[in-house]
Amino acid sequence: MCLTHHAFCINRMHTVCRWRAGWRTYMAKIIDFGRRNLAWVLLVFICIIFSFTSRNFFTVTNILNILNQNAYIIISTYGIALIMMSGGLDMAVGYQMSICGVICALLVTQWGMPILLAFLITIAISVLFGALGTLLEQLLQLPRIFISIGLSTVYQGIAYVITNSKTISGLPDSFKVLGQGTILHPSLTWATIIMIVFGVVMSFVMSRTYFGRYVFALGGNEAAARLAGINVKKMKYVIGCVAGFFCGLGALILTSRVGAAAASTAAGTEITIMTGVLVGGVSVRGGDGKIANCIAGVLIMGLLANGMQLAGLNTYYQYIAKGSIMLLVMWFDAFQIKRRAIAANKRKEARAE
């Protein structure tokens, strides 16, 4: 009888141990998933909170409106995310989008140019702006963030000069289809469709192609990437041109959606984009990140703005929220970098012993 009871106890202990081990493994997987997809977890959490604060928040129409309102920002994010993943920072995107929108509006209203041709020329100019940033970075041997701050001021000045500080209006209805035209649902715009399509394409490129690996290699260690045979200079030009393309496309969608262009139309967009990319898990030093998480990060900014408006809070609270989130995310990123460095030093010391 004692032996039977003893065997029963042992089996029960083994069962409990297996259950605990399985539970720990399960929890570890959940925590790891949360770390890798923190932006999406926060996005769902924010949606749940705002769904209680406003009955109109969690509706199909409002969700589609949020996507439409942030489509031009997310599209521009695809390019800026590449720059940040490769180890750079670009603060010129706001006024670059503004000047691109102004140029396109002038080509259509004052030059009488066909809309499609004006679109193509605008995107080509934006691509050249992206290449210009890389060229100045190479020539002046300065970090891209300093180059972009200078270029942002230049773009701002040029935009105000060519518009004479006035808003360019009178755009034809066909011009507004890109940003305002709908399909299948009254709130589902072509801008949202374009955003989703390019999001899928860029996610595939960054996760499944050599180009994505090269971008991460530049952000991880530029010197090591050069020694590995990667043409660093060429890659930076390609990244700059791709960023310029998405910035130009975002400018077209914004101008089409607003139905007018001004020198300050997209001013401040760079802060929203950079905060969204950081919330999406891209380090300020580059070397990692996912396009899908960057989309979630930008949507978090859009949800905060939308939710605060529905809750009756004015724009100034949105500025406080965005700034606070940016500081918090940058602190967390610095903390993660420091923790990884300490762990790496401990591993080196252990190997040395």
VEXTOR-464270 format. One record per residue (C-alpha): x, y, z; residue in three letters. Coordinates in Angstrom, 1 decimal, decimal comma. Example, Ala and Ser with C-alpha at 12.3 -4.5 7.8 and 13.67 -1.06 7.14 Angstrom:
X;Y;Z;residuo
12,3;-4,5;7,8;ALA
13,7;-1,1;7,1;SER
This chain:
X;Y;Z;residuo
0,0;0,0;0,0;MET
2,8;2,4;0,9;CYS
4,6;1,6;-2,4;LEU
1,4;2,3;-4,3;THR
0,9;5,6;-2,5;HIS
4,6;6,5;-3,0;HIS
4,3;5,8;-6,8;ALA
1,1;7,9;-6,9;PHE
2,8;10,8;-5,2;CYS
5,8;10,6;-7,6;ILE
3,5;10,5;-10,6;ASN
1,6;13,5;-9,3;ARG
4,8;15,5;-8,7;MET
5,9;14,7;-12,2;HIS
2,6;15,8;-13,6;THR
2,7;19,1;-11,6;VAL
6,3;19,7;-12,8;CYS
5,3;19,1;-16,4;ARG
2,3;21,4;-16,0;TRP
4,5;24,2;-14,4;ARG
7,1;23,8;-17,1;ALA
4,5;23,9;-19,9;GLY
2,9;27,0;-18,2;TRP
6,2;28,7;-18,0;ARG
7,0;28,0;-21,6;THR
3,5;29,2;-22,6;TYR
3,9;32,4;-20,6;MET
7,4;33,0;-22,0;ALA
6,0;32,7;-25,6;LYS
3,3;35,2;-24,7;ILE
5,8;37,7;-23,2;ILE
8,1;37,2;-26,2;ASP
5,2;37,8;-28,6;PHE
4,3;41,0;-26,6;GLY
7,8;42,3;-26,8;ARG
8,1;41,7;-30,6;ARG
4,6;43,1;-31,3;ASN
4,3;45,7;-28,5;LEU
2,9;48,3;-30,9;ALA
0,0;46,1;-31,9;TRP
-0,7;45,2;-28,3;VAL
-0,8;48,9;-27,4;LEU
-3,0;49,6;-30,4;LEU
-5,6;47,0;-29,3;VAL
-5,4;48,3;-25,7;PHE
-6,0;51,9;-26,8;ILE
-8,9;50,8;-29,0;CYS
-10,6;49,1;-26,0;ILE
-10,1;52,2;-23,8;ILE
-11,6;54,6;-26,4;PHE
-14,4;52,3;-27,2;SER
-15,7;52,9;-23,6;PHE
-15,1;56,6;-23,7;THR
-17,1;57,1;-27,0;SER
-19,8;55,0;-28,6;ARG
-18,9;56,4;-32,0;ASN
-15,3;55,3;-31,8;PHE
-15,4;51,6;-32,5;PHE
-17,5;51,7;-35,7;THR
-16,5;50,7;-39,3;VAL
-17,0;54,3;-40,5;THR
-14,7;55,8;-37,8;ASN
-12,0;53,1;-38,2;ILE
-11,9;53,7;-42,0;LEU
-11,8;57,4;-41,4;ASN
-8,8;57,0;-39,1;ILE
-7,1;54,9;-41,8;LEU
-7,9;57,5;-44,4;ASN
-6,7;60,4;-42,3;GLN
-3,4;58,7;-41,6;ASN
-2,9;57,1;-45,0;ALA
-0,4;59,8;-46,2;TYR
1,5;59,6;-42,9;ILE
1,8;55,8;-43,0;ILE
2,9;55,8;-46,7;ILE
5,6;58,4;-45,9;SER
6,5;56,2;-42,9;THR
7,5;53,4;-45,2;TYR
10,4;55,5;-46,5;GLY
11,4;57,1;-43,2;ILE
11,4;53,6;-41,5;ALA
14,0;52,4;-44,1;LEU
16,2;55,4;-43,2;ILE
15,8;54,7;-39,4;MET
16,4;51,0;-39,9;MET
19,6;51,7;-41,7;SER
20,8;53,9;-38,8;GLY
19,8;57,4;-39,9;GLY
17,2;60,0;-38,9;LEU
15,3;62,3;-41,3;ASP
13,5;65,4;-40,0;MET
12,9;67,0;-43,4;ALA
9,9;64,9;-44,4;VAL
7,3;67,4;-43,2;GLY
8,4;70,3;-45,3;TYR
9,5;68,0;-48,2;GLN
5,9;66,9;-48,4;MET
4,7;70,5;-48,2;SER
6,9;71,7;-51,1;ILE
6,0;68,6;-53,2;CYS
2,3;69,3;-52,7;GLY
2,8;73,0;-53,6;VAL
4,8;72,1;-56,8;ILE
2,1;69,6;-57,9;CYS
-0,7;72,1;-57,3;ALA
1,2;74,8;-59,2;LEU
1,8;72,5;-62,1;LEU
-1,9;71,7;-62,4;VAL
-3,5;75,2;-61,6;THR
-0,9;77,6;-63,2;GLN
0,8;75,5;-65,8;TRP
-2,3;73,6;-66,9;GLY
-0,4;70,3;-66,9;MET
-2,3;67,0;-67,1;PRO
-2,8;65,6;-63,6;ILE
-1,1;62,3;-64,2;LEU
2,0;64,0;-65,6;LEU
2,0;66,4;-62,7;ALA
1,9;63,5;-60,3;PHE
4,9;61,8;-62,0;LEU
6,9;65,0;-62,0;ILE
6,2;65,6;-58,3;THR
7,3;62,1;-57,3;ILE
10,4;62,4;-59,5;ALA
11,3;65,7;-57,7;ILE
10,7;64,1;-54,3;SER
13,0;61,2;-55,3;VAL
15,7;63,8;-56,2;LEU
15,2;65,4;-52,8;PHE
15,8;62,0;-51,2;GLY
19,0;61,5;-53,3;ALA
20,1;65,1;-52,4;LEU
19,9;64,3;-48,7;GLY
22,2;61,3;-49,2;THR
24,6;63,3;-51,5;LEU
25,0;66,0;-48,9;LEU
25,5;63,4;-46,2;GLU
28,3;61,8;-48,3;GLN
29,9;65,2;-49,2;LEU
29,8;66,9;-45,8;LEU
30,4;63,7;-43,8;GLN
27,7;64,6;-41,3;LEU
24,9;62,5;-39,7;PRO
21,7;62,5;-41,8;ARG
19,7;64,1;-39,0;ILE
21,8;67,3;-39,2;PHE
21,5;67,4;-43,0;ILE
17,8;66,9;-42,9;SER
17,3;69,7;-40,4;ILE
19,1;72,1;-42,7;GLY
17,2;70,8;-45,7;LEU
13,9;71,1;-43,9;SER
14,5;74,8;-43,3;THR
15,5;75,2;-47,0;VAL
12,3;73,5;-48,2;TYR
10,3;75,6;-45,9;GLN
11,8;78,8;-47,3;GLY
11,4;77,7;-50,9;ILE
7,7;76,7;-50,3;ALA
6,9;80,1;-48,8;TYR
8,6;81,9;-51,6;VAL
6,9;80,1;-54,5;ILE
3,5;80,4;-52,8;THR
4,0;83,9;-51,5;ASN
2,7;82,5;-48,2;SER
-0,7;81,9;-49,8;LYS
-2,8;78,7;-50,2;THR
-3,1;77,3;-53,7;ILE
-6,7;76,2;-54,3;SER
-8,9;75,7;-57,4;GLY
-7,7;72,1;-58,0;LEU
-10,1;70,1;-60,3;PRO
-12,3;67,4;-58,9;ASP
-10,3;64,7;-60,8;SER
-7,2;65,8;-58,8;PHE
-9,1;64,9;-55,5;LYS
-9,9;61,3;-56,5;VAL
-6,6;60,0;-55,1;LEU
-7,2;61,3;-51,6;GLY
-11,0;61,5;-51,5;GLN
-12,3;58,9;-54,0;GLY
-14,0;55,9;-52,4;THR
-14,4;52,2;-53,4;ILE
-16,9;49,6;-52,0;LEU
-17,6;51,6;-48,9;HIS
-18,4;55,4;-48,5;PRO
-15,4;55,7;-46,1;SER
-12,9;53,3;-47,9;LEU
-10,7;55,6;-50,0;THR
-8,2;54,8;-52,7;TRP
-5,6;56,3;-50,4;ALA
-6,3;53,6;-47,8;THR
-6,0;50,9;-50,6;ILE
-2,7;52,3;-51,7;ILE
-1,5;52,4;-48,2;MET
-2,4;48,7;-47,6;ILE
-0,9;47,5;-50,9;VAL
2,4;49,2;-50,3;PHE
2,4;48,1;-46,7;GLY
2,2;44,5;-47,8;VAL
4,9;45,0;-50,5;VAL
7,3;46,7;-48,1;MET
6,8;44,1;-45,4;SER
7,7;41,4;-47,9;PHE
10,7;43,3;-49,2;VAL
12,1;44,0;-45,7;MET
11,5;40,4;-44,4;SER
12,1;38,3;-47,5;ARG
14,7;40,0;-49,7;THR
18,4;40,7;-49,7;TYR
17,6;44,4;-49,8;PHE
15,9;44,2;-46,4;GLY
18,9;42,3;-45,0;ARG
21,3;44,9;-46,4;TYR
19,3;47,7;-44,8;VAL
19,4;46,0;-41,4;PHE
23,1;45,3;-41,9;ALA
23,8;49,1;-42,4;LEU
21,9;49,9;-39,2;GLY
23,6;47,1;-37,2;GLY
27,2;47,9;-38,1;ASN
28,1;50,0;-41,2;GLU
31,7;49,1;-41,1;ALA
30,9;45,4;-40,9;ALA
28,5;45,7;-43,8;ALA
31,2;47,3;-45,9;ARG
33,6;44,5;-45,1;LEU
30,9;42,0;-46,0;ALA
30,9;43,3;-49,5;GLY
27,8;45,6;-49,3;ILE
28,1;48,7;-51,4;ASN
27,2;51,1;-48,5;VAL
27,2;54,3;-50,6;LYS
24,9;52,8;-53,3;LYS
22,6;51,4;-50,6;MET
22,2;54,8;-48,9;LYS
21,3;56,4;-52,3;TYR
18,7;53,7;-52,9;VAL
17,3;54,1;-49,5;ILE
17,1;57,9;-49,9;GLY
15,4;57,6;-53,3;CYS
12,9;55,1;-51,9;VAL
12,2;57,4;-49,0;ALA
11,7;60,2;-51,5;GLY
9,3;58,2;-53,5;PHE
7,0;57,5;-50,6;PHE
7,3;61,0;-49,3;CYS
6,2;62,3;-52,8;GLY
3,3;59,8;-52,9;LEU
2,3;60,8;-49,4;GLY
2,4;64,5;-50,4;ALA
0,1;63,8;-53,4;LEU
-2,4;62,0;-51,3;ILE
-2,4;64,7;-48,7;LEU
-2,9;67,5;-51,3;THR
-5,6;65,5;-53,0;SER
-7,4;64,9;-49,7;ARG
-7,2;68,5;-48,5;VAL
-8,0;69,8;-52,0;GLY
-5,4;72,6;-51,7;ALA
-1,7;73,1;-51,0;ALA
0,2;75,5;-48,7;ALA
3,8;75,9;-47,5;ALA
2,9;74,5;-44,1;SER
0,4;71,7;-45,0;THR
2,5;68,8;-43,7;ALA
4,6;70,7;-41,1;ALA
5,1;68,6;-38,0;GLY
4,4;65,3;-39,8;THR
8,0;64,2;-39,1;GLU
7,4;64,1;-35,4;ILE
4,4;61,8;-35,8;THR
6,3;59,6;-38,2;ILE
9,4;59,3;-36,0;MET
7,3;58,7;-32,9;THR
5,3;56,0;-34,7;GLY
8,4;54,3;-36,0;VAL
10,0;54,3;-32,5;LEU
6,8;53,0;-30,9;VAL
6,9;50,3;-33,6;GLY
10,1;49,0;-32,2;GLY
12,7;50,5;-34,5;VAL
15,8;51,6;-32,5;SER
17,3;55,1;-33,0;VAL
20,5;53,2;-33,8;ARG
18,8;51,1;-36,5;GLY
19,5;47,5;-37,3;GLY
16,0;46,0;-36,7;ASP
12,3;46,6;-37,0;GLY
9,2;45,6;-38,9;LYS
7,1;47,6;-41,3;ILE
3,9;46,2;-39,8;ALA
4,9;47,4;-36,3;ASN
5,7;50,8;-37,7;CYS
2,2;51,0;-39,2;ILE
0,8;50,1;-35,8;ALA
2,9;52,8;-34,2;GLY
1,6;55,5;-36,5;VAL
-1,9;54,3;-36,0;LEU
-1,5;54,6;-32,3;ILE
-0,7;58,3;-32,8;MET
-3,8;58,6;-35,1;GLY
-6,0;56,8;-32,6;LEU
-4,9;59,0;-29,8;LEU
-5,7;62,1;-31,8;ALA
-9,1;60,7;-32,9;ASN
-10,0;59,4;-29,5;GLY
-9,1;62,6;-27,8;MET
-11,2;64,6;-30,2;GLN
-14,2;62,3;-29,7;LEU
-13,7;62,7;-25,9;ALA
-13,8;66,5;-26,2;GLY
-10,1;67,2;-25,6;LEU
-8,5;69,9;-27,7;ASN
-5,4;69,7;-29,9;THR
-3,0;70,9;-27,2;TYR
-3,5;67,7;-25,2;TYR
-2,6;65,8;-28,3;GLN
0,7;67,6;-28,5;TYR
1,4;66,7;-24,8;ILE
0,5;63,1;-25,4;ALA
2,6;62,7;-28,5;LYS
5,6;64,4;-26,9;GLY
5,3;62,3;-23,8;SER
5,1;59,1;-25,8;ILE
8,1;60,1;-27,8;MET
10,2;60,8;-24,7;LEU
9,1;57,5;-23,1;LEU
9,9;55,4;-26,1;VAL
13,3;57,0;-26,6;MET
14,1;56,4;-22,9;TRP
13,0;52,8;-23,3;PHE
15,1;52,4;-26,4;ASP
18,1;53,8;-24,6;ALA
17,4;51,4;-21,7;PHE
17,2;48,4;-24,0;GLN
20,5;49,4;-25,7;ILE
22,2;49,7;-22,3;LYS
20,8;46,4;-21,1;ARG
22,1;44,6;-24,3;ARG
25,5;46,2;-23,9;ALA
25,7;45,0;-20,2;ILE
24,6;41,5;-21,2;ALA
27,2;41,4;-24,0;ALA
30,0;42,4;-21,6;ASN
28,9;39,7;-19,2;LYS
29,1;37,1;-22,0;ARG
32,6;38,3;-23,0;LYS
33,8;38,1;-19,4;GLU
32,3;34,6;-19,0;ALA
34,1;33,5;-22,2;ARG
37,4;35,0;-21,0;ALA
37,2;33,1;-17,7;GLU
